[in-house]
Amino acid sequence: MKNRTFVAFSVVSAMAVAGTARAENWEYTIAPYFWGPELRTSLDIGPNPPVDGDTSIFDILDGAFLIAGEARNGRWSIGGEFNFLKLSDDVRIGPFDSAASWDLEGTMVTLAGSYAVYQNSNSRLEALGGVRHWDLDVSTTVARRTASTNQSWTDPLVGARFNHVVNDRWTLTGMGNIGGFDVGSKFQWEALAQASWKWTETVRVAGGYRHLDVEFQEGREVIDLILTGPYVALGFNF
């Protein structure tokens, strides 16, 4: 993928700059995380028949790197994430039994800004908007015949996020967004629920559940992905 190295370098560099900056009234968070979802796939690539899968990511994971970051000042915040995944699986398909397989290697980069439309001492409701970029190399093999494609697209996103401080240690977060709208993908949506615990003044431990669903079609090629499952994160505040 021609743009992957540049995108990864740009996102990580931006987070590093944010983490070391000391602009007045700005607060920064960098959070590497691990996500262990169930992955449901439906891939229709080239001349091969459609290939479907439904399995734990632990059974098909060949490599991953996931990190998120955020900068906040008053009611405003800007945040993003970078995900890299390399996955593969053998599947059953019609008369071919286990002679079918699929491979996926790709990045997902999200950048969004938000504004608190309501806040008090314990709660904060934010409206958010941004973009999510996908860059995927996908192939399917059926009866020893391999078909592959490289697809890259960018989707607009709109959504909301709610934070509630339970006490000095615990914070609850809920977030949802929708996007695509045939600009890039046909449609995508995401929902997240999280609880975070303040370990120290600069470190938080978070855990939650995340569901991400994207439906992309370009001509006869169809890529439908659903990732749904728990995650854990370690957040560093500056």
C-alpha positions, 0 to 999 in steps of 0.5 A: 500500500503506497500510502500506509507508511506515510499515514502511519508516520504522520499519525504517530508523529502528530501524537508525539508532538501533542504529547510533548507540547506545553500549550497553556490550558491544553491537556493531552492523552496518548493511549495504546490499546488492545482490542480482542473482537470477534470478526465477521467478514463477507468478501466478494473479490474478483471472479471468486465466489463470496467468502464468509467468516465468523471467528475470534481475532485471536485465531486469525491474528498475524500482527497488530498495532493500535494507538489513540490520542486526544488533545483537549482545551475547555469545551473543544477537543481533537482526537484520533486513532491509528489501527494496523491489522494483518489477518488470515483464515481458512474457511468452508465454502460450498463444495470446496470444504476447507479449500478456501481462505482469505487474507486481510492487511490494512490500516484504519485512521480516524481524526475527529473534533468535538465540542461539549454542548453540555457540561457540569462538574460531573458530566459532559456531552459532546457532538463530534465530527470527523473522517475515517480513512481505510486502506485495505489489501484483501485476497480470497483463495478458492480451489487454489485460485486467488483473487485480490484487491487494494481498496482505499477510501475516506468516510465522513463521520458524525456522532456524540460522546458522553462522559460521567465522572463517578468519583475521584477514580472512576469515569464512564464513557459512551460514544456512537457515530455513523458515517460513510453515506456513499462518500467512501463506504456505503455505510459504517457505524460504531458504538463504544462503552467504557469504564476508566480508573485513575491509577496515578495522576498521569496514568489511567487504565480503561476497559470496555466494549466496542462494535464497528461495522463497515460496508464497502462496495466498489463495482462488483467487489464487496468488503463487509467487516464487523468487529465486536468485542472487549478492549483494554487501554493504558492512557498517559496524560500530559 
